Amino acid sequence: MYIFSPSITVMGLFDRLFGVLSTNQDEPKIRFGRFTDAHKSQEQYDDWDAGIKAYSDGDYLRSFEKLLDFLDQDDQDNIERELLSDQIKFHIHQGSKCVHGTYGPTSIYAESKIVKIKEYSIGYLRRMVEHNYNLNYARYAIDSDNNIAIVFDGDVRDSPLEKLYFAFKEMAINADKQDDLLLDEFKSLEPIDESIKKSLSEEIKDIKYQFIIDKAKETFEQIDQIRVSPDKQQGAISYMLLALIYKLDFLTVPEGNAMEAFERMHRIFFKDTQRGIGQKNAAIIKELHKLTDRPKESFLSEFYDVCSTFGITYSIEGSKMVEFIDPEIKYIQWYIQNNHPIVAEAVCSYIVGYLLFNHTPPKPAFQLFILYYRVIEASYFKALGFSELYIPESDTFDQDKIQQIVKDIYNTNKDEYPKLKLNGTLSYNTKVEFARSFILLLRQADFSKKPNRDV
């Protein structure tokens, strides 16, 4: 799995930039953000093209082998395979689940076991039948060992690479998500753990837990103290709540129920058409209290790194990022001019957090977002063991290091993003002015990439 960033881990300067933006190689290796498979290497795209050609030539076994090469992440053990004379046995890892299967010589079969049934219940059986209607390629089933599984099968002559890619992605993502949700709701089920988990130290897990608790408490207190005009009150609260949940998800990367809680809060605000903005805010605050009132042990058990193959977000172009940013800039300025710096900073953090939560930004934008959080949440990064870019107690910045990081981001990406310009001027007067100037720098940058292929 990526160490700090989506999709890629390489050695040297780029590794440090793409992850924690550190010039000190002794700083800790801690992952931030959800996995994405949006950033493929040229070699992987070449594998895809070779697979397409092999399939059109009728060399189905080689075609499938090239699909596995395309999915294989060099920095993690996400793909396992066994090549036999006329077939390939394979395992595709995704979080706590694994898609197992056999390809060839004439058919393909794949499955992922989700949970084991201890006793039958109409509740989860009905749930799986309902979920079947949302699947495009696979289906839920019960195997001979009383496991709920997600299954795909077909004829190799009717299974081109694109179909297999999306079928495996559908299987892997749904299996990885459904096990936690089913186990939390139905006690008549028990887990099947097939993950390649990478344990975190107790110290790191404790820091992540405390960050969630402290930031939620801080936000609740700020909401209680905020005094803006009635027509902007609920809007200000929304910015603060959304900035919080996106930040907590990205910086602590919990699995299981905490991850689902953050996704549920996002859906409450953007998908619920029945409630007004005030009701949505109240519902999110209730969800946050429910989340933070959980036993500490429940949180700690959900902090771990896993091996993944598919991401759940899709790439966003720089022009689309600008379309999202532009309407928000006037609100940042209004809150600053009317002496509400906390809300203005929340709008900036909302912009960064929303783009990270819902999309895969271009690589240089992602690197800039990490830099942003290193400044805005300096105390958290310090607790994790990173050098300080901003000192909250004195409201001072390490300007030289920040400017060097921006320069390194440009130098690292200028070949792949030939139009990239990071000429905006960052302000170091106050933290909120830094946040505002950062958004303007992001707005002015051109993240156009050299033409490449995508699945």
C-alpha positions in Angstrom: 0.0 0.0 0.0 1.1 3.6 -0.5 3.0 4.8 2.6 1.6 8.3 2.9 -0.1 9.1 -0.4 -2.5 7.5 -2.9 -1.0 4.8 -5.1 2.7 5.3 -5.3 5.7 4.9 -3.1 9.1 5.5 -4.5 12.5 6.2 -3.0 14.2 9.5 -2.3 12.8 13.0 -2.6 9.6 12.1 -4.4 8.7 9.6 -1.6 9.1 12.3 1.0 7.3 14.9 -1.1 4.4 12.7 -2.1 3.9 11.6 1.5 4.6 13.8 4.4 6.5 16.6 2.6 9.6 16.2 4.8 13.1 17.1 4.2 14.2 14.9 7.1 14.4 11.2 6.2 14.3 10.3 9.9 10.7 11.5 10.2 8.1 8.7 10.7 6.5 6.8 7.8 2.8 7.3 8.5 0.0 7.0 5.9 -2.5 9.7 5.3 -5.5 9.4 3.1 -7.4 6.6 1.4 -5.9 4.4 -1.2 -6.5 5.2 -4.9 -5.5 3.4 -8.0 -5.9 6.5 -10.2 -2.1 7.2 -10.5 -0.8 4.4 -12.7 2.8 4.1 -14.0 3.6 4.1 -17.7 4.6 0.4 -17.3 1.2 -0.4 -16.0 -0.5 1.3 -18.9 1.8 -0.7 -21.2 0.6 -3.9 -19.5 -3.0 -2.9 -20.1 -2.4 -2.3 -23.8 -0.5 -5.6 -24.1 -3.5 -7.3 -22.4 -6.0 -5.8 -24.8 -3.9 -6.9 -27.8 -3.5 -10.4 -26.4 -7.3 -10.7 -25.8 -8.0 -9.6 -29.4 -5.5 -12.2 -30.6 -7.3 -14.9 -28.7 -4.4 -15.4 -26.2 -6.7 -15.2 -23.2 -4.3 -16.5 -20.6 -1.6 -13.9 -21.4 -4.3 -11.2 -21.5 -5.4 -12.1 -18.0 -1.8 -12.2 -16.8 -1.3 -8.7 -18.1 -4.4 -7.5 -16.3 -2.9 -8.8 -13.0 0.4 -6.9 -13.9 -1.7 -3.8 -14.4 -3.3 -4.2 -11.0 -0.1 -5.1 -9.2 1.3 -2.3 -6.9 5.0 -2.6 -6.7 5.1 -1.3 -3.1 2.7 -3.9 -1.6 1.7 -7.5 -1.9 -1.8 -6.9 -3.2 -1.7 -9.5 -6.0 -0.8 -13.2 -5.7 -0.8 -15.6 -8.6 0.0 -19.2 -9.5 0.6 -19.9 -13.2 -0.3 -23.4 -14.3 -0.2 -24.9 -17.8 -3.6 -23.8 -18.8 -5.0 -21.6 -16.0 -4.1 -18.9 -13.4 -5.1 -19.1 -9.8 -5.1 -15.6 -8.3 -5.8 -13.6 -5.1 -6.6 -9.8 -5.2 -6.3 -8.1 -1.8 -8.6 -5.3 -0.8 -8.5 -4.1 2.9 -9.8 -6.9 5.1 -11.0 -9.0 2.1 -9.5 -11.0 -0.7 -10.9 -11.9 -4.1 -9.9 -15.5 -4.9 -10.3 -17.1 -8.3 -9.3 -19.2 -11.2 -9.0 -18.1 -14.8 -9.0 -20.5 -17.8 -8.9 -22.4 -19.9 -12.5 -21.6 -20.9 -14.1 -20.0 -17.9 -13.4 -17.7 -15.0 -14.7 -17.9 -11.4 -14.0 -15.5 -8.6 -15.4 -15.0 -5.1 -14.7 -13.1 -1.9 -15.9 -14.5 1.4 -17.5 -11.7 3.5 -18.8 -13.1 6.8 -19.6 -16.5 8.3 -23.1 -17.4 9.3 -23.5 -18.7 12.9 -27.2 -18.8 12.7 -29.7 -17.8 9.9 -31.6 -14.6 10.2 -34.1 -13.0 7.8 -32.5 -9.6 8.4 -29.2 -10.0 6.7 -30.6 -12.4 4.1 -33.0 -9.7 3.0 -30.2 -7.1 3.1 -28.1 -9.2 0.7 -31.0 -9.7 -1.7 -31.6 -6.0 -1.8 -27.9 -5.3 -2.4 -27.9 -7.7 -5.3 -29.9 -5.1 -7.3 -27.0 -2.6 -6.9 -24.4 -4.9 -8.4 -23.6 -4.7 -12.1 -21.3 -7.7 -12.5 -21.3 -9.9 -9.4 -23.9 -11.3 -7.0 -24.1 -12.2 -3.3 -24.4 -15.9 -2.4 -24.0 -18.4 0.4 -21.4 -21.1 -0.1 -21.3 -24.7 1.1 -19.4 -23.6 4.3 -22.2 -21.1 5.3 -20.2 -18.1 4.3 -21.9 -15.0 2.7 -19.8 -14.4 -0.4 -19.8 -12.1 -3.4 -19.3 -14.1 -6.6 -18.5 -13.5 -10.3 -18.2 -16.1 -13.1 -18.2 -16.2 -16.9 -16.7 -17.4 -20.1 -13.3 -16.1 -20.9 -14.4 -15.4 -24.5 -17.0 -13.0 -23.1 -14.8 -11.4 -20.4 -12.6 -8.7 -21.9 -10.2 -6.8 -19.6 -12.4 -3.8 -18.9 -15.3 -6.1 -17.8 -13.0 -8.1 -15.5 -11.4 -4.9 -14.1 -14.8 -3.4 -13.1 -16.1 -6.8 -11.9 -13.1 -7.3 -9.6 -13.4 -3.7 -8.4 -17.1 -4.1 -7.6 -16.4 -7.4 -5.7 -13.4 -6.1 -3.8 -14.9 -2.8 -2.6 -18.3 -4.2 -1.6 -16.8 -7.2 0.2 -14.3 -4.9 2.1 -17.1 -2.6 3.1 -20.0 -5.0 3.9 -18.1 -7.2 6.4 -17.8 -4.4 8.9 -21.3 -3.2 8.4 -22.9 -6.6 8.7 -20.9 -7.6 11.7 -21.8 -4.4 13.5 -25.5 -4.9 12.9 -26.0 -8.7 13.1 -24.6 -10.7 16.0 -25.5 -14.0 14.3 -22.5 -13.4 11.9 -18.8 -13.8 12.6 -15.8 -12.4 10.9 -13.6 -13.9 8.2 -10.3 -11.9 8.2 -8.2 -12.3 5.0 -6.4 -9.0 5.2 -2.7 -8.3 5.0 -2.8 -5.9 8.0 0.2 -3.8 9.0 0.0 -3.0 12.6 0.6 0.5 14.0 2.3 1.2 17.3 0.1 1.8 20.3 1.6 5.3 20.6 0.5 6.2 17.1 -3.0 4.7 17.6 -3.4 6.7 20.8 -2.3 9.9 19.1 -4.9 9.4 16.3 -7.6 8.6 18.8 -6.8 11.7 20.9 -6.8 13.9 17.8 -10.3 12.8 16.9 -11.6 13.4 20.4 -9.8 16.8 20.8 -10.7 18.2 17.4 -14.4 17.2 17.8 -14.5 18.8 21.3 -12.7 21.9 20.0 -15.2 22.2 17.1 -18.2 21.8 19.4 -16.8 24.6 21.6 -16.2 26.9 18.6 -19.7 26.3 17.3 -21.1 27.2 20.7 -19.1 30.5 20.7 -19.7 31.5 17.1 -21.7 34.7 16.6 -22.4 35.5 13.0 -25.5 37.0 11.4 -28.6 34.7 11.6 -28.6 34.2 7.8 -25.1 32.9 7.9 -25.1 31.0 11.2 -26.0 27.6 9.9 -23.8 27.9 6.9 -20.8 28.7 9.1 -21.6 25.7 11.3 -21.8 23.5 8.2 -18.3 24.6 7.0 -16.9 23.8 10.5 -18.5 20.4 10.7 -17.6 19.3 7.2 -14.0 20.6 7.5 -13.8 18.5 10.7 -15.0 15.2 9.4 -12.9 15.3 6.2 -9.9 16.3 8.2 -10.3 13.5 10.7 -10.9 10.9 8.0 -7.8 11.9 6.0 -5.4 12.4 8.8 -6.3 9.4 11.0 -7.5 7.0 8.2 -9.7 4.7 10.4 -11.1 1.5 9.1 -14.5 -0.1 9.9 -17.2 1.7 11.8 -15.4 5.0 12.2 -14.8 5.2 8.4 -18.4 4.4 7.7 -19.5 7.1 10.3 -17.6 9.8 8.4 -19.1 8.6 5.1 -22.6 8.7 6.7 -22.1 12.2 7.9 -21.1 13.3 4.4 -24.2 11.6 3.0 -26.4 13.4 5.5 -25.3 16.7 4.3 -25.1 16.1 0.5 -27.6 13.3 -0.1 -30.5 14.0 2.3 -33.0 16.1 0.5 -35.7 16.0 3.3 -33.9 18.1 5.9 -32.9 21.7 6.0 -29.4 22.8 6.6 -30.0 23.4 10.4 -31.4 19.9 10.7 -28.5 18.4 8.8 -26.0 20.2 11.1 -27.9 18.8 14.1 -27.8 15.3 12.7 -24.1 15.5 12.0 -23.4 16.8 15.5 -25.4 13.9 16.9 -23.4 11.4 14.8 -20.1 13.0 16.0 -21.2 12.6 19.6 -22.1 9.0 19.0 -18.8 8.4 17.4 -16.6 10.1 20.0 -18.6 8.4 22.9 -17.5 5.0 21.7 -15.1 3.1 23.9 -11.5 4.0 23.2 -10.7 0.3 22.5 -13.2 0.3 19.6 -11.3 3.2 18.0 -7.9 1.7 18.6 -8.9 -1.6 16.9 -9.8 0.4 13.7 -6.3 2.0 13.3 -4.2 -0.2 11.0 -2.8 -0.2 7.5 -4.1 -2.7 4.9 -3.2 -3.8 1.5 -5.5 -2.6 -1.3 -5.9 -2.8 -5.1 -8.8 -0.5 -5.9 -9.6 3.0 -4.9 -13.1 4.3 -4.3 -12.5 7.9 -5.6 -11.8 9.0 -9.2 -9.4 11.6 -10.6 -10.4 15.2 -10.8 -8.9 17.6 -13.3 -7.4 20.9 -12.2 -10.1 22.8 -14.1 -12.9 21.0 -12.1 -11.1 21.9 -8.9 -11.1 25.5 -9.9 -14.9 25.3 -10.5 -15.3 24.0 -7.0 -13.0 26.5 -5.4 -14.2 29.7 -7.1 -17.7 30.0 -5.4 -16.1 29.5 -2.0 -13.5 32.3 -2.2 -16.0 35.0 -1.5 -17.0 33.3 1.7 -13.4 33.1 2.9 -13.0 36.8 2.3 -16.4 37.7 4.0 -15.6 35.8 7.2 -12.1 37.4 7.4 -13.5 40.9 6.8 -16.2 40.4 9.4 -13.7 39.1 12.0 -14.6 35.4 12.0 -11.1 33.9 11.3 -12.1 30.5 12.7 -14.9 30.1 10.2 -12.7 31.5 7.3 -10.1 28.8 8.1 -12.8 26.2 8.2 -13.9 27.2 4.7 -10.3 26.7 3.5 -10.1 23.3 5.2 -13.5 22.4 3.8 -12.2 23.0 0.3 -9.1 20.9 0.9 -11.0 18.2 2.7 -13.8 17.9 0.2 -11.5 17.5 -2.7 -9.5 14.8 -0.9 -12.6 13.0 0.4 -14.5 12.8 -2.9 -11.8 12.8 -5.5 -8.2 11.9 -6.3 -6.5 15.3 -7.0 -3.5 15.5 -9.4 -0.3 14.5 -7.6 1.1 18.0 -7.1 -2.2 19.2 -5.7 -2.2 16.2 -3.3 1.3 17.1 -2.2 0.2 20.7 -1.6 -2.8 19.5 0.5 -0.4 17.5 2.7 1.6 20.7 3.2 -1.6 22.6 4.1 -2.5 20.1 6.8 1.1 20.1 8.1 0.7 23.8 8.8 -3.0 24.0 9.9 -2.7 20.9 12.2 0.9 21.5 13.2 0.4 20.1 16.8 -0.9 16.8 15.5 2.0 16.3 13.1 4.4 17.3 15.9 2.9 14.7 18.2 3.4 12.1 15.4 7.1 13.1 15.3 7.3 15.4 12.3 9.4 18.6 12.3 7.3 21.8 12.7 6.4 24.0 9.9 4.2 26.2 12.1 4.4 27.0 15.8 0.8 27.7 17.1 2.0 29.2 20.4 3.8 32.1 18.7 1.9 32.1 15.4 5.1 31.8 13.5 6.0 29.8 10.4 9.2 28.1 9.1 8.9 30.1 5.9 12.1 28.8 4.3 11.1 25.2 4.7 7.6 25.8 3.4 8.9 27.7 0.4 11.4 24.9 -0.3 8.7 22.3 -0.2 6.6 24.2 -2.7 9.7 24.5 -4.9 10.4 20.8 -4.6 6.8 20.0 -5.5 7.2 22.0 -8.7 10.6 20.4 -9.6 9.3 16.9 -9.0 6.2 17.3 -11.1 7.2 19.7 -13.9 7.9 17.0 -16.5 4.5 15.2 -15.9 2.6 18.5 -15.5 4.4 20.8 -18.0 2.0 23.7 -17.4 2.4 23.6 -13.6 3.0 27.0 -12.1 3.2 27.6 -8.3 3.8 31.3 -8.4 1.2 32.4 -5.9 2.5 34.2 -2.8 1.8 32.5 0.5 1.1 34.9 3.4 2.7 34.2 6.8 1.0 37.0 8.8 -1.5 34.6 10.6 -2.7 31.1 10.1 -6.0 32.1 8.5 -4.1 34.4 6.1 -1.8 31.5 5.2 -4.9 29.3 4.6 -6.5 31.9 2.4 -3.3 32.5 0.4 -2.9 28.7 0.0 -6.3 28.4 -1.6 -5.5 31.3 -4.0 -2.2 29.6 -4.9 -4.1 26.4 -5.6 -6.6 28.3 -7.6 -3.9 29.9 -9.8 -1.9 26.7 -10.4 -2.3 24.8 -13.7 -2.5 21.0 -13.0 -2.9 20.0 -16.7 -1.2 16.7 -17.2 0.5 15.2 -20.2 -2.1 13.0 -22.1 -2.3 9.5 -20.6 -4.7 6.6 -20.5 -7.2 5.7 -17.9 -9.4 2.7 -17.3 
